[in-house]
């Protein structure tokens, strides 16, 4: 507590509070809590300054659950918030999340429950999970830790997007042009969250990037047209659409090849990609969002096959400037096609197009503005159409069709289809058989791919279902189609989550030699040449019908059937591959083990962390993380 000086002894008590308080900013919060505060009453007082702990909250955590009202609190006086208590709460949250993640990695039992708890914690978990996503693959459980951390982030992002669409369904028409633009940005930006993965960001960050780009585009347009405010509405709108098209912010450069690129359906991808390519609905949304910043009343028009923009002049004014005549009861409007034209689209042309399509009776509907909700639904339809087109082309589809800026292309395609299904169910009134059919299809299809989201289905879809159907009655017979109540698929996920998985032991196989291969071994497919890693093996009796190689459904039927009792049996193997995001069945004759670890590149198997802890270079084999099921592998 004392320091020797040339002219005597200087007591630390003589050091001003301001200097000590400043030095405390350079000590870790842990040292503060465990050491500094225990020195004296003076140090306890200085180490508990609200400004100091607000600094620790800001510097230690970037993402906050909205319920904390963190940014609102930071704008207020520091004394109005117990920042130390908030820091301790977040630190305890991280310890809780760490324990849950360790358990998720260690065992399948209650794994879905772990996803639910962290998913509901939300953004408070994101800082910790982002750190875990950077775990080196060579760490003891590096692959598993990265995989499940990424999966947990996906759950958090999906939940935020789903909340956004639910809020959109319940909201009213925004009262101002600017708020209408923001609502459109959020409604379409929510789709990007399903493919955000381990990128740093949340809905606000995604929208911040979108907002910043729109703001920059607006500022650039203003600088090019300094007398913009003096123009008529018509001239403003035409100048803006031509400027956007001239700078390649709308449209597609090579429609024959690139129109159906998946990224063209996502507004965040379209804006951030260097080419800025987008389909008509996204091009029109971009125009409307920039126009709203320029106080131009531009709205989306859901014209068949091709979304247009409608521009209105200010109330009481004409499109070409000046006041409207008193006898004019309908507001003037003009139509634009930001995707494909520099010029105004004349109303007679649009009416003629509707006549040719046999839709002239509904002209009033197709030529009217629609809310952001309808644009989100139409975006979901475009995503499904794009993915259907890619599926139809199969091996003839060029890689860019499903390639986004980050992530595995096939897994991103599945995630986008998942987003489209959620958006359609949440944004469509659940009052007809079509909605029930979509729900039934959703419930049957996705538990196998997204079991961790069972809690979100229960939270958001079950109430919608219950509002139109008595749960006791179940689905109508024409919808269950002999498959039973689709809710049973999700109930099975809940029930199975608390059960230990079925154990497969080599020393208890019907053949005393046991399976010739082990979980984690890497092989080359003899016939097709792709590389794979074995994820499981199963016995089946010879009296059963043989499994077709690559048939996952057949394997699922087998694994839920009784254990074969015949002394004659055969083995089937499941594997992950470098070409597909799903597991495959592979025949024993096609497994050719490899021993060259240089053939295994980092990230080659996107699903590796679901089954394995890490890759061992010395043995050219993945280390199993599913010993609950295969204890001797």
C-alpha positions as CSV (number, residue, x, y, z in Angstrom):
1,X,0.0,0.0,0.0
2,X,3.0,2.2,0.0
3,X,5.5,3.2,-2.6
4,X,9.1,4.3,-2.0
5,X,10.1,7.6,-3.6
6,X,13.3,9.6,-3.6
7,X,11.9,12.2,-1.3
8,X,10.0,9.9,1.1
9,X,7.1,7.4,1.2
10,X,3.9,8.0,-0.8
11,X,0.8,6.2,0.5
12,X,-1.7,4.8,-2.0
13,X,-4.3,6.6,0.0
14,X,-2.8,9.8,-1.3
15,X,-3.5,8.8,-5.0
16,X,-6.6,10.6,-6.1
17,X,-9.8,8.6,-6.7
18,X,-9.9,9.7,-10.3
19,X,-6.6,8.0,-11.1
20,X,-7.5,4.8,-9.3
21,X,-10.9,4.8,-10.9
22,X,-9.3,5.2,-14.3
23,X,-6.9,2.3,-13.6
24,X,-9.8,0.0,-12.7
25,X,-10.9,0.1,-16.4
26,X,-7.8,-1.9,-17.3
27,X,-8.5,-4.7,-14.8
28,X,-10.7,-7.6,-15.7
29,X,-14.2,-7.7,-14.2
30,X,-13.2,-11.0,-12.6
31,X,-10.3,-9.4,-10.7
32,X,-12.5,-6.6,-9.7
33,X,-15.1,-8.8,-8.2
34,X,-12.8,-11.3,-6.5
35,X,-9.9,-9.0,-5.4
36,X,-10.1,-5.3,-5.8
37,X,-13.5,-4.9,-4.0
38,X,-12.1,-6.7,-1.0
39,X,-9.2,-4.4,-0.3
40,X,-11.0,-1.6,1.5
41,X,-14.2,0.3,1.8
42,X,-12.7,3.0,-0.5
43,X,-11.8,0.4,-3.1
44,X,-15.2,-1.2,-2.8
45,X,-16.8,2.1,-3.5
46,X,-14.6,2.9,-6.5
47,X,-14.9,-0.6,-8.0
48,X,-18.7,-0.4,-8.0
49,X,-19.0,2.8,-10.0
50,X,-22.0,2.5,-12.4
51,X,-19.9,4.0,-15.3
52,X,-17.2,1.3,-14.8
53,X,-19.7,-1.6,-14.9
54,X,-21.6,-0.1,-17.8
55,X,-18.2,-0.1,-19.6
56,X,-17.7,-3.8,-18.7
57,X,-21.2,-4.6,-20.0
58,X,-20.5,-2.8,-23.3
59,X,-17.1,-4.3,-23.9
60,X,-17.8,-7.8,-22.7
61,X,-21.1,-8.5,-24.5
62,X,-22.2,-7.3,-27.9
63,X,-25.6,-9.1,-28.2
64,X,-28.5,-8.6,-25.7
65,X,-31.9,-10.0,-25.5
66,X,-34.4,-7.2,-26.2
67,X,-36.0,-7.6,-22.8
68,X,-33.0,-6.0,-21.2
69,X,-33.7,-2.8,-23.1
70,X,-29.9,-2.5,-23.2
71,X,-29.5,0.3,-25.7
72,X,-32.3,2.3,-24.0
73,X,-30.4,2.0,-20.7
74,X,-27.0,3.0,-22.2
75,X,-28.6,6.2,-23.5
76,X,-29.9,7.1,-20.0
77,X,-27.8,8.1,-16.9
78,X,-25.5,5.3,-15.7
79,X,-26.9,5.6,-12.1
80,X,-30.4,4.6,-13.3
81,X,-29.3,1.0,-14.0
82,X,-27.6,-1.5,-11.7
83,X,-24.9,-2.3,-14.3
84,X,-22.9,-4.6,-12.0
85,X,-25.9,-6.7,-11.4
86,X,-26.6,-6.9,-15.1
87,X,-23.0,-7.9,-15.8
88,X,-23.2,-10.7,-13.1
89,X,-26.4,-11.9,-14.6
90,X,-24.9,-12.2,-18.1
91,X,-21.8,-13.9,-16.8
92,X,-24.1,-16.5,-15.0
93,X,-26.0,-16.9,-18.3
94,X,-22.7,-17.8,-20.0
95,X,-22.0,-20.4,-17.4
96,X,-25.4,-21.9,-17.8
97,X,-25.1,-21.9,-21.6
98,X,-21.7,-23.5,-21.4
99,X,-23.0,-26.3,-19.2
100,X,-26.0,-26.9,-21.6
101,X,-23.7,-27.0,-24.6
102,X,-21.4,-29.5,-23.0
103,X,-24.4,-31.7,-22.2
104,X,-25.8,-31.3,-25.8
105,X,-22.4,-32.5,-27.1
106,X,-22.1,-35.3,-24.6
107,X,-25.4,-37.1,-24.9
108,X,-28.5,-37.3,-27.1
109,X,-30.8,-37.5,-24.0
110,X,-32.6,-34.1,-23.6
111,X,-30.7,-32.6,-26.4
112,X,-33.9,-31.1,-27.9
113,X,-34.7,-29.7,-24.4
114,X,-31.2,-28.1,-24.3
115,X,-31.8,-26.4,-27.7
116,X,-35.2,-25.1,-26.4
117,X,-33.6,-23.5,-23.3
118,X,-30.9,-21.8,-25.2
119,X,-33.2,-20.8,-28.0
120,X,-35.5,-19.0,-25.5
121,X,-32.4,-17.4,-23.9
122,X,-31.9,-15.8,-27.3
123,X,-29.4,-13.1,-28.0
124,X,-27.9,-13.4,-24.5
125,X,-26.4,-16.7,-25.7
126,X,-25.0,-15.4,-28.9
127,X,-21.6,-13.9,-27.7
128,X,-20.7,-17.2,-26.1
129,X,-21.8,-19.4,-29.0
130,X,-19.9,-17.3,-31.6
131,X,-16.8,-17.9,-29.5
132,X,-17.5,-21.7,-29.6
133,X,-17.9,-21.6,-33.3
134,X,-14.3,-20.6,-33.6
135,X,-13.1,-23.7,-31.7
136,X,-10.2,-25.3,-33.7
137,X,-11.4,-28.5,-35.5
138,X,-8.3,-30.2,-34.0
139,X,-9.6,-29.6,-30.4
140,X,-10.8,-32.6,-28.3
141,X,-14.4,-32.1,-29.4
142,X,-13.8,-29.3,-32.0
143,X,-16.1,-30.6,-34.8
144,X,-18.9,-31.4,-32.4
145,X,-18.6,-28.0,-30.5
146,X,-18.6,-26.0,-33.8
147,X,-21.5,-28.0,-35.2
148,X,-23.8,-27.7,-32.2
149,X,-22.9,-24.1,-31.5
150,X,-23.8,-23.3,-35.1
151,X,-27.0,-25.2,-34.7
152,X,-27.9,-23.3,-31.6
153,X,-27.2,-20.0,-33.3
154,X,-29.5,-21.1,-36.2
155,X,-32.2,-21.8,-33.6
156,X,-31.9,-18.3,-32.1
157,X,-31.9,-16.7,-35.5
158,X,-34.9,-18.7,-36.7
159,X,-36.8,-17.8,-33.6
160,X,-36.2,-14.1,-34.1
161,X,-37.4,-14.3,-37.8
162,X,-40.5,-16.2,-36.7
163,X,-41.3,-13.6,-34.1
164,X,-40.9,-10.9,-36.8
165,X,-43.4,-12.6,-39.1
166,X,-45.9,-13.2,-36.3
167,X,-45.6,-9.5,-35.4
168,X,-46.1,-8.6,-39.0
169,X,-49.3,-10.7,-39.2
170,X,-50.7,-8.9,-36.1
171,X,-49.6,-5.4,-37.1
172,X,-51.6,-2.7,-38.8
173,X,-50.7,-0.6,-41.8
174,X,-47.8,1.8,-40.9
175,X,-48.9,5.4,-40.6
176,X,-46.0,6.9,-42.5
177,X,-44.0,6.3,-45.7
178,X,-40.8,5.8,-43.7
179,X,-42.3,3.2,-41.4
180,X,-43.8,1.4,-44.3
181,X,-40.3,1.1,-45.8
182,X,-38.9,-0.2,-42.5
183,X,-41.6,-2.8,-42.2
184,X,-40.9,-4.1,-45.7
185,X,-37.2,-4.3,-44.9
186,X,-37.8,-6.3,-41.8
187,X,-40.4,-8.6,-43.4
188,X,-38.0,-9.6,-46.2
189,X,-34.8,-9.4,-44.2
190,X,-36.1,-12.1,-41.8
191,X,-35.5,-14.7,-44.6
192,X,-31.8,-13.9,-44.4
193,X,-31.7,-15.0,-40.8
194,X,-32.3,-18.6,-41.7
195,X,-28.9,-18.6,-43.5
196,X,-27.0,-16.3,-41.2
197,X,-25.3,-19.3,-39.4
198,X,-22.2,-18.3,-37.5
199,X,-21.8,-14.9,-39.1
200,X,-21.8,-12.1,-36.6
201,X,-25.2,-10.4,-36.7
202,X,-28.8,-10.6,-35.6
203,X,-32.0,-9.3,-37.2
204,X,-31.0,-5.8,-36.2
205,X,-27.5,-6.3,-37.5
206,X,-28.8,-7.8,-40.8
207,X,-31.2,-4.9,-41.1
208,X,-28.5,-2.4,-40.0
209,X,-26.4,-3.6,-43.0
210,X,-29.5,-3.4,-45.3
211,X,-30.4,0.0,-43.8
212,X,-26.8,1.3,-44.1
213,X,-26.7,0.3,-47.8
214,X,-30.1,1.9,-48.4
215,X,-28.9,5.1,-46.6
216,X,-25.7,5.1,-48.7
217,X,-27.6,4.6,-51.9
218,X,-29.9,7.4,-50.9
219,X,-27.1,9.8,-50.0
220,X,-25.3,8.9,-53.3
221,X,-28.5,9.6,-55.3
222,X,-29.0,12.9,-53.5
223,X,-25.4,14.0,-54.2
224,X,-25.9,13.2,-57.9
225,X,-29.2,15.2,-58.0
226,X,-28.8,18.2,-55.6
227,X,-32.0,19.9,-56.9
228,X,-34.0,16.7,-56.3
229,X,-36.5,18.3,-53.9
230,X,-37.6,20.8,-56.5
231,X,-38.8,18.1,-58.9
232,X,-42.3,16.7,-59.4
233,X,-43.1,13.3,-58.1
234,X,-43.1,11.7,-61.5
235,X,-39.6,13.1,-62.3
236,X,-38.3,12.0,-58.9
237,X,-39.5,8.5,-59.4
238,X,-38.2,8.1,-62.9
239,X,-34.8,9.6,-62.0
240,X,-34.6,7.2,-59.1
241,X,-35.5,4.0,-61.0
242,X,-33.0,4.9,-63.8
243,X,-30.3,5.7,-61.3
244,X,-30.8,2.3,-59.5
245,X,-30.7,0.4,-62.8
246,X,-27.7,2.3,-64.1
247,X,-25.8,1.3,-60.9
248,X,-27.0,-2.4,-61.2
249,X,-28.9,-2.3,-57.9
250,X,-31.9,-3.9,-59.6
251,X,-32.5,-6.6,-62.2
252,X,-30.3,-9.5,-63.4
253,X,-27.5,-9.1,-65.9
254,X,-27.9,-12.5,-67.5
255,X,-31.5,-13.7,-66.9
256,X,-31.1,-16.8,-69.0
257,X,-28.5,-18.1,-66.6
258,X,-28.9,-16.3,-63.3
259,X,-32.5,-15.4,-62.9
260,X,-33.2,-18.4,-60.6
261,X,-30.2,-17.9,-58.4
262,X,-31.3,-18.5,-54.8
263,X,-29.5,-15.4,-53.5
264,X,-31.7,-13.3,-55.9
265,X,-34.7,-14.1,-53.6
266,X,-33.1,-12.7,-50.4
267,X,-32.9,-8.9,-50.1
268,X,-29.8,-9.0,-47.8
269,X,-27.9,-11.3,-50.2
270,X,-28.9,-9.1,-53.2
271,X,-27.7,-5.9,-51.6
272,X,-24.5,-7.3,-50.1
273,X,-23.4,-9.4,-53.2
274,X,-21.1,-7.4,-55.6
275,X,-23.5,-8.0,-58.5
276,X,-26.7,-6.9,-56.6
277,X,-28.8,-9.1,-58.8
278,X,-32.5,-9.7,-57.7
279,X,-35.8,-10.9,-59.0
280,X,-38.6,-8.4,-59.6
281,X,-40.1,-8.6,-56.1
282,X,-36.7,-7.8,-54.5
283,X,-35.9,-5.1,-57.1
284,X,-39.2,-3.4,-56.5
285,X,-38.7,-3.7,-52.7
286,X,-35.2,-2.0,-53.1
287,X,-36.8,0.8,-55.1
288,X,-39.6,1.3,-52.5
289,X,-37.2,1.3,-49.6
290,X,-34.9,3.9,-51.1
291,X,-37.9,5.9,-52.3
292,X,-39.3,6.0,-48.7
293,X,-36.1,7.7,-47.6
294,X,-36.6,10.3,-50.2
295,X,-40.2,10.9,-49.0
296,X,-41.6,9.3,-52.2
297,X,-44.8,7.3,-51.6
298,X,-43.8,4.1,-53.5
299,X,-45.6,0.8,-52.8
300,X,-45.4,-2.7,-54.1
301,X,-48.0,-3.9,-56.5
302,X,-48.4,-7.7,-56.7
303,X,-49.0,-7.9,-60.4
304,X,-49.1,-11.5,-61.7
305,X,-45.8,-13.0,-62.6
306,X,-43.9,-9.7,-62.1
307,X,-44.1,-7.3,-59.1
308,X,-44.3,-3.6,-60.0
309,X,-44.1,-0.4,-58.0
310,X,-46.9,2.1,-57.6
311,X,-46.0,5.8,-56.9
312,X,-48.4,8.3,-55.5
313,X,-48.0,12.1,-55.2
314,X,-48.4,13.8,-51.9
315,X,-52.0,14.3,-50.9
316,X,-53.6,17.2,-52.8
317,X,-50.9,17.3,-55.5
318,X,-50.5,15.9,-59.0
319,X,-47.8,13.6,-60.2
320,X,-46.4,16.4,-62.5
321,X,-46.6,19.0,-59.7
322,X,-49.2,21.5,-58.8
323,X,-52.5,21.0,-57.0
324,X,-55.0,18.5,-58.3
325,X,-58.4,19.6,-59.6
326,X,-61.2,19.6,-57.1
327,X,-63.3,17.2,-59.3
328,X,-60.6,14.6,-59.3
329,X,-61.7,12.0,-56.6
330,X,-59.1,9.2,-57.2
331,X,-55.5,9.9,-56.3
332,X,-53.1,9.9,-59.3
333,X,-50.6,7.1,-59.5
334,X,-47.9,5.8,-61.8
335,X,-46.5,2.3,-62.4
336,X,-42.8,1.4,-62.6
337,X,-40.9,-1.8,-63.2
338,X,-37.6,-1.4,-61.4
339,X,-36.5,-4.8,-62.5
340,X,-36.7,-4.4,-66.2
341,X,-37.5,-0.9,-67.4
342,X,-36.3,2.7,-67.2
343,X,-39.6,4.1,-68.2
344,X,-43.1,4.4,-66.7
345,X,-45.4,1.4,-67.4
346,X,-48.6,2.7,-68.7
347,X,-51.8,1.5,-67.1
348,X,-53.5,0.4,-70.4
349,X,-50.6,-2.0,-71.0
350,X,-51.0,-3.6,-67.6
351,X,-54.8,-3.9,-68.1
352,X,-54.2,-5.5,-71.5
353,X,-51.8,-8.0,-69.9
354,X,-54.4,-8.9,-67.3
355,X,-57.0,-9.5,-70.1
356,X,-54.6,-11.8,-71.9
357,X,-54.1,-13.7,-68.7
358,X,-57.9,-13.9,-68.2
359,X,-57.7,-11.9,-65.0
360,X,-59.4,-8.7,-66.1
361,X,-62.2,-9.2,-63.5
362,X,-59.6,-8.9,-60.8
363,X,-57.8,-5.9,-62.2
364,X,-58.6,-3.8,-59.2
365,X,-56.9,-6.3,-56.9
366,X,-53.7,-6.8,-59.1
367,X,-53.2,-3.1,-59.7
368,X,-53.5,-2.0,-56.1
369,X,-50.7,-1.7,-53.5
370,X,-50.2,-4.6,-51.1
371,X,-48.7,-4.6,-47.6
372,X,-45.4,-6.0,-46.5
373,X,-47.1,-9.2,-45.4
374,X,-48.1,-10.1,-48.9
375,X,-44.6,-9.3,-50.2
376,X,-43.1,-11.7,-47.6
377,X,-45.6,-14.4,-48.7
378,X,-44.7,-13.9,-52.3
379,X,-41.0,-14.1,-51.5
380,X,-41.7,-17.5,-49.9
381,X,-43.4,-18.6,-53.1
382,X,-40.4,-17.4,-55.2
383,X,-38.0,-19.3,-52.9
384,X,-40.0,-22.5,-53.4
385,X,-40.2,-22.0,-57.2
386,X,-36.4,-21.4,-57.3
387,X,-35.6,-24.5,-55.3
388,X,-38.1,-26.6,-57.4
389,X,-36.3,-25.4,-60.5
390,X,-32.9,-26.3,-59.1
391,X,-34.2,-29.7,-58.2
392,X,-35.6,-30.3,-61.6
393,X,-32.3,-29.5,-63.2
394,X,-30.4,-31.9,-60.9
395,X,-26.9,-32.4,-62.1
396,X,-27.4,-29.9,-65.0
397,X,-27.8,-27.0,-62.5
398,X,-24.8,-24.7,-62.4
399,X,-23.3,-24.3,-58.9
400,X,-24.2,-20.7,-58.5
401,X,-27.9,-21.4,-58.6
402,X,-27.9,-22.5,-54.9
403,X,-24.7,-20.7,-53.8
404,X,-25.1,-18.0,-51.2
405,X,-22.4,-15.8,-49.8
406,X,-21.7,-18.1,-46.8
407,X,-22.4,-21.7,-45.9
408,X,-23.0,-25.0,-47.6
409,X,-25.2,-24.7,-50.7
410,X,-27.4,-27.7,-50.1
411,X,-27.9,-26.9,-46.4
412,X,-28.7,-23.3,-47.3
413,X,-31.3,-24.5,-49.8
414,X,-32.9,-26.7,-47.1
415,X,-32.9,-23.7,-44.7
416,X,-34.5,-21.4,-47.3
417,X,-37.2,-23.9,-48.0
418,X,-37.8,-24.2,-44.2
419,X,-38.0,-20.4,-44.0
420,X,-40.5,-20.3,-46.8
421,X,-42.7,-22.9,-45.0
422,X,-42.6,-21.0,-41.8
423,X,-43.5,-17.7,-43.5
424,X,-46.4,-19.2,-45.4
425,X,-47.9,-20.8,-42.3
426,X,-47.5,-17.7,-40.1
427,X,-48.7,-15.2,-42.7
428,X,-51.7,-17.1,-44.0
429,X,-54.9,-17.1,-42.0
430,X,-55.5,-20.7,-40.7
431,X,-59.1,-20.8,-41.8
432,X,-59.2,-23.3,-44.7
433,X,-58.1,-26.8,-45.7
434,X,-55.2,-25.5,-47.7
435,X,-53.5,-24.2,-44.6
436,X,-54.1,-27.4,-42.8
437,X,-52.7,-29.4,-45.7
438,X,-49.5,-27.2,-45.6
439,X,-49.3,-27.7,-41.9
440,X,-49.6,-31.5,-42.2
441,X,-46.9,-31.6,-44.8
442,X,-44.7,-29.4,-42.6
443,X,-45.2,-31.6,-39.6
444,X,-44.4,-34.8,-41.4
445,X,-41.4,-33.5,-43.3
446,X,-39.3,-31.4,-41.0
447,X,-39.0,-33.3,-37.6
448,X,-36.3,-35.4,-39.2
449,X,-34.3,-32.4,-40.2
450,X,-35.2,-29.8,-37.6
451,X,-36.1,-31.7,-34.4
452,X,-34.6,-29.0,-32.2
453,X,-37.4,-26.6,-33.3
454,X,-40.2,-28.6,-31.8
455,X,-40.7,-26.0,-29.1
456,X,-41.2,-23.3,-31.7
457,X,-43.8,-25.4,-33.5
458,X,-45.7,-25.8,-30.2
459,X,-45.4,-22.1,-29.4
460,X,-46.4,-20.6,-32.7
461,X,-48.2,-23.2,-34.9
462,X,-50.2,-25.2,-32.3
463,X,-52.2,-22.1,-31.2
464,X,-53.0,-21.3,-34.9
465,X,-54.1,-24.9,-35.4
466,X,-56.1,-24.9,-32.2
467,X,-57.9,-21.7,-33.3
468,X,-59.6,-23.5,-36.2
469,X,-59.6,-27.2,-35.2
470,X,-60.6,-28.8,-31.9
471,X,-57.4,-30.7,-31.0
472,X,-59.5,-33.6,-29.7
473,X,-60.8,-34.1,-33.3
474,X,-57.4,-34.2,-34.9
475,X,-56.8,-33.5,-38.5
476,X,-59.7,-34.0,-41.0
477,X,-59.5,-37.5,-42.6
478,X,-58.9,-36.1,-46.1
479,X,-55.8,-34.4,-44.8
480,X,-54.2,-37.1,-42.6
481,X,-54.4,-39.3,-45.7
482,X,-53.9,-42.5,-43.8
483,X,-50.7,-41.4,-42.1
484,X,-52.4,-40.5,-38.8
485,X,-52.4,-37.3,-36.9
486,X,-49.4,-35.3,-38.2
487,X,-48.9,-33.9,-34.6
488,X,-47.8,-37.4,-33.7
489,X,-44.5,-36.8,-35.6
490,X,-43.7,-33.8,-33.3
491,X,-44.9,-35.6,-30.2
492,X,-42.5,-38.5,-31.1
493,X,-39.7,-35.9,-31.0
494,X,-40.6,-34.9,-27.5
495,X,-41.0,-38.4,-26.2
496,X,-37.8,-39.7,-27.8
497,X,-35.8,-36.7,-26.5
498,X,-35.9,-38.1,-22.9
499,X,-35.0,-41.7,-23.9
500,X,-31.6,-43.2,-24.2
501,X,-30.8,-44.2,-27.8
502,X,-30.7,-47.9,-28.9
503,X,-27.3,-49.5,-28.2
504,X,-25.5,-51.5,-31.0
505,X,-22.7,-53.7,-29.6
506,X,-20.1,-55.4,-31.8
507,X,-19.7,-58.2,-29.3
508,X,-23.5,-59.0,-29.5
509,X,-23.8,-59.3,-33.3
510,X,-25.2,-62.4,-34.8
511,X,-21.9,-62.8,-36.7
512,X,-19.2,-63.3,-34.1
513,X,-16.8,-61.5,-36.4
514,X,-18.8,-58.3,-36.0
515,X,-19.1,-55.6,-38.6
516,X,-16.0,-55.2,-40.8
517,X,-15.9,-51.4,-40.5
518,X,-16.2,-49.0,-37.7
519,X,-17.9,-45.7,-37.1
520,X,-15.7,-42.8,-38.1
521,X,-13.7,-44.7,-40.8
522,X,-13.4,-42.8,-44.1
523,X,-13.9,-44.6,-47.4
524,X,-14.2,-44.0,-51.2
525,X,-17.3,-45.3,-52.9
526,X,-16.1,-48.0,-55.3
527,X,-18.8,-47.2,-57.9
528,X,-19.2,-43.4,-57.8
529,X,-15.8,-42.3,-56.4
530,X,-17.1,-39.9,-53.7
531,X,-15.7,-39.9,-50.2
532,X,-17.8,-40.7,-47.2
533,X,-17.5,-41.3,-43.4
534,X,-19.3,-44.1,-41.7
535,X,-21.8,-42.9,-39.1
536,X,-23.6,-46.1,-38.1
537,X,-24.1,-49.8,-38.9
538,X,-27.2,-52.0,-38.5
539,X,-28.0,-55.6,-38.7
540,X,-30.9,-56.8,-40.7
541,X,-32.3,-60.3,-41.2
542,X,-31.9,-62.0,-44.6
543,X,-35.7,-62.6,-44.7
544,X,-36.3,-58.9,-45.0
545,X,-36.5,-57.1,-48.3
546,X,-33.1,-55.8,-49.3
547,X,-32.4,-52.1,-48.8
548,X,-31.8,-50.0,-51.8
549,X,-28.5,-48.2,-51.5
550,X,-29.2,-44.5,-50.7
551,X,-32.7,-45.2,-49.3
552,X,-32.9,-43.4,-46.0
553,X,-36.6,-44.1,-45.5
554,X,-36.0,-47.9,-45.8
555,X,-33.3,-47.7,-43.2
556,X,-35.6,-45.8,-40.8
557,X,-38.3,-48.4,-41.2
558,X,-35.7,-51.1,-40.5
559,X,-34.3,-49.4,-37.4
560,X,-37.7,-49.2,-35.8
561,X,-38.5,-52.9,-36.5
562,X,-37.6,-55.8,-34.1
563,X,-34.1,-57.1,-33.9
564,X,-33.5,-59.8,-36.5
565,X,-33.4,-63.3,-34.9
566,X,-32.3,-65.3,-37.9
567,X,-28.7,-66.5,-37.8
568,X,-28.5,-65.3,-41.4
569,X,-28.1,-61.6,-41.5
570,X,-26.5,-58.8,-43.4
571,X,-25.2,-55.4,-42.5
572,X,-26.0,-52.0,-43.8
573,X,-24.0,-48.8,-43.2
574,X,-25.0,-45.2,-43.0
575,X,-22.6,-42.5,-44.0
576,X,-22.2,-38.8,-44.6
577,X,-20.7,-37.7,-47.9
578,X,-18.9,-34.8,-49.4
579,X,-21.8,-34.2,-51.9
580,X,-25.0,-34.4,-49.9
581,X,-26.2,-32.9,-46.6
582,X,-28.2,-36.0,-45.6
583,X,-27.0,-39.4,-44.5
584,X,-26.9,-42.2,-47.1
585,X,-27.2,-45.9,-47.0
586,X,-24.1,-47.6,-48.5
587,X,-23.7,-51.2,-49.5
588,X,-20.9,-53.2,-47.9
589,X,-19.4,-54.0,-51.3
590,X,-19.0,-50.3,-52.2
591,X,-16.9,-49.4,-49.1
592,X,-13.2,-49.0,-49.9
593,X,-11.3,-47.6,-46.9
594,X,-8.7,-44.9,-47.4
595,X,-5.7,-44.2,-45.3
596,X,-4.4,-40.9,-46.8
597,X,-5.5,-38.1,-44.5
598,X,-4.5,-35.4,-47.0
599,X,-7.7,-36.3,-48.9
600,X,-9.8,-35.0,-46.1
601,X,-10.2,-31.2,-46.3
602,X,-11.5,-29.0,-43.5
603,X,-15.2,-28.5,-44.0
604,X,-15.5,-31.3,-46.5
605,X,-18.3,-32.9,-44.4
606,X,-20.7,-30.3,-43.1
607,X,-22.5,-32.8,-40.9
608,X,-19.3,-34.3,-39.4
609,X,-19.8,-32.6,-36.0
610,X,-23.2,-34.2,-35.6
611,X,-21.5,-37.6,-35.2
612,X,-17.8,-37.0,-34.5
613,X,-15.6,-35.1,-32.1
614,X,-12.6,-34.5,-34.4
615,X,-10.6,-35.9,-37.2
616,X,-7.5,-37.9,-36.2
617,X,-4.8,-37.5,-38.9
618,X,-2.7,-40.3,-37.7
619,X,-5.4,-43.0,-38.1
620,X,-7.2,-41.2,-40.9
621,X,-10.4,-41.6,-39.0
622,X,-13.1,-39.5,-37.3
623,X,-13.3,-39.9,-33.5
624,X,-16.9,-41.0,-32.6
625,X,-19.2,-38.8,-30.6
626,X,-22.0,-41.4,-30.6
627,X,-20.7,-44.0,-28.2
628,X,-24.1,-44.1,-26.5
629,X,-25.2,-46.0,-29.5
630,X,-22.0,-47.7,-30.6
631,X,-20.0,-48.1,-27.4
632,X,-17.2,-50.2,-29.0
633,X,-16.6,-48.1,-32.1
